[in-house]
Amino acid sequence: MNKLLNVSSSPHVRSRLSTGSVMYDVILALMPATFFGVYRHGLDALIVIAMSVISAVMTEFVFDYVAKRPNTVKDGSAVVTGLLLALCLPAHVPLYVPYLGSLFAILFAKCLFGGLGHNFMNPALSGRCFLLIAFSGIVADFSVDGVSMATPLEQLAAGETVNLVNAFLGFGNGVIGCSTAALMLGGLYLWVVSGITFEIPVAIFVSCSAFLALFGGHGFDPAFILLHLVSGGIMMGAFFMATDPVTSPVTSTGQLLYGTLIGILCGIFRVYGSAADSVSYAIIISNMVVPLIDEISVPVPYGLRSQEKKEFPKSALILCAITLIAGVCLSGVFELTEDTIAEQQMAANIASYQEVCPEAVDFSYDDGISAAVEALDGEIYGTDFGKAYINEVVVGSDASGNVVGYVISATSGDGFDGNITMSVGISTDGTVNAIAFTEINETAGMGMLCAEDNFKSQFSGVNTTKFTLNKAGNSTAEDEIDSVSGASTTSGAVVNAVNAALDFFAANVK
C-alpha cells in the first residue's frame, strides 16, 4: 500500500506564470509611454498618473477589506488599470477626474463583478467612457501648456496638413500616453514575452485600414491611413486594451473576429461619428460580443459525436439582440428629440439675450461682426483671458430698428467643473448691461453661487474695458468684482470670459 501513487485532479500542468508576473510585464511595457508623457507634459502628467494609480489601488484595497475578501492589490492589476486610465487622459485635468475614473473602473467594472477574471469589460476603458460622458468638456480638451490646438485627426478633418512624424512620436496634441512610438515599443515587448498574441492587434490594424480605404473618402492613401493608425488611441487600444485576456476571446479564430470587429467599429466611428474617442467605445462594444464569439469559435472536441455537439448559443444571441435593440431605441429617442432639444436651446439663448439686453425687441446678426467671430476659428481668444472663447455676437434693436446693444456669447474653459458659457449684454457705449449663464455646472453651494444675482449684479451698469477679480472682497471700485467665497476658480473664469467679451467688443464692434 505504501507504493500506491497519489493521484490528484487535473490540471497537472505547472508553470511559473502568474497573474502578478503578467501584470508587471504590462506595467513595464507601459513605462516608455509613461516616461515620454511626463517628459512631454511635465509635472502635471506625473501627478495625474499618481492620483489615478493611488485611487485604483486604494479602491480595491478598501473593497477587499469591507467585503472580507483576500487582498488582491499585490497582483498588480489595479496598478495596471490606474496607469492605463491615466495615460488616456489629458495632463491638465483636475485631480478629481482621475480619482473618480479609477474608482468607477475598479469598483463598478471589476470588484462588483467578482474581481479580476470576472469583469465583462475592460475596467480602464469603462472608467474612460464614464469620464467621457460625465466630464466630456474636460476629458476631451487636449491643450498643451495652456494652448488649445486641434488634434492631428481634427486637423486632418479640417483639410490641414499634418506632420506624420510628430504624430508618431507624440508631439501633437493629445493625452499623456500619446506617443505611438513608445506604445509600439511596449507592445513589441509584450509580444516577445508572450504577454499578448499578434491576432488582435493585426486584425484591428488591417480591418480599420481597409475600412478607411473603402469609406474614408481618400481612397487608398497611405498617409491618410497611417495618420489614423498613429493618432486617436488605436495603438493604445490595440496593444493594451483589446488584448486584455479577461475580456477578449480565447481562441485564435475568435481573436481575429474580435479584432476585426473593433477595427471596423473604429473606422465607422472615425468616418461617420463625432465622438471624442472612437477606440474606447469600439472596444467596449466588442467586449460585450466576446461571449458569442467564444461560443462560435471554440472548436468541437475530437471524437465528439454530432448529437453531442454544443447547442446553439441562444442565450448569448439573445443578450446581443437585447443590447442591439436597446441601442437602436436610444438612438431613436435621440433622433426624435434632437430637434426639440435644439429648439429648447435656442429658446434659452433668446431668453438670455432678452435678459441682458432688455431694451431690444429683435435680435439679428451683423455680417462684419460674424466674420470677425469666424476668423477666430474656435481658438482661445487672446492671451490675457485664460481659456476664453467667443462663440457669437447678436445685435439688439428696438421697435424702430435702432441698435440698442449687443449680446456676446463667451465661454471660459477654466471652470472648476467644466465650461462656463454666458451671454454678456453690452450697450452701444460699452456699458455692461448684465450677464446671464447658458451653461454652468459648478459645485453646488460654492461655484454655483456665481449664477446668483449677488455675484452677477456686480457687472451690471459698469462702463469699463476690463474687470478685476478681488479675492479679498469688500471692493470699492466699480470695476472690481468680489470673488465668491471658496469659489475663486469659478469667479475668475467668469471674469475672464466677460473681459474677453469686452475686448472683442472694443476691437471689432465699438
Helices and strands as residue ranges (DSSP letters): H 19-41, H 43-66, G 73-75, H 77-87, H 96-109, G 111-113, H 123-134, H 136-139, H 152-157, H 164-169, H 180-192, H 199-215, H 222-230, H 234-236, I 237-241, H 252-272, H 278-297, G 306-308, H 314-356, E 362-364, H 367-375, E 388-397, E 403-415, E 418-427, E 431-439, G 447-451, H 453-456, E 462-463, E 468-470, E 480-482, H 488-504, I 505-509
